[in-house]
Amino acid sequence: MADLKQITERVQAAINIVRPYLQNDGGDISLIEVTEDMVAKVKLLGACGTCPYSLMTLKNGVEQAIRRDVPEIKEVVAVNEDM
């Protein structure tokens, strides 16, 4: 199994692929971390942070893209400012 650094780099690459779509709608995304248990923690920014559809965007768009490119990832979760 790839090490955490390699997996994090692959997750970042997958995020970079979906980022332009989010930016088109006034939002953005930032990778916070990939945990040892293969959960990618991201922060939705701009319009994506306050959009009522952000959970759908996260699960149906971002998580699908990440898991397609990095099948080791079990889940993608959004984190708050205060984490």
Sequence and secondary structure as in RCSB ss.txt:
>XXXX:A:sequence
MADLKQITERVQAAINIVRPYLQNDGGDISLIEVTEDMVAKVKLLGACGTCPYSLMTLKNGVEQAIRRDVPEIKE
VVAVNEDM
>XXXX:A:secstr
   HHHHHHHHHHHHHHHHHHHHHTTEEEEEEEE TTSEEEEEEEEHHHH TTHHHIIIIIIHHHHHHH TT  E
EEE  TT 
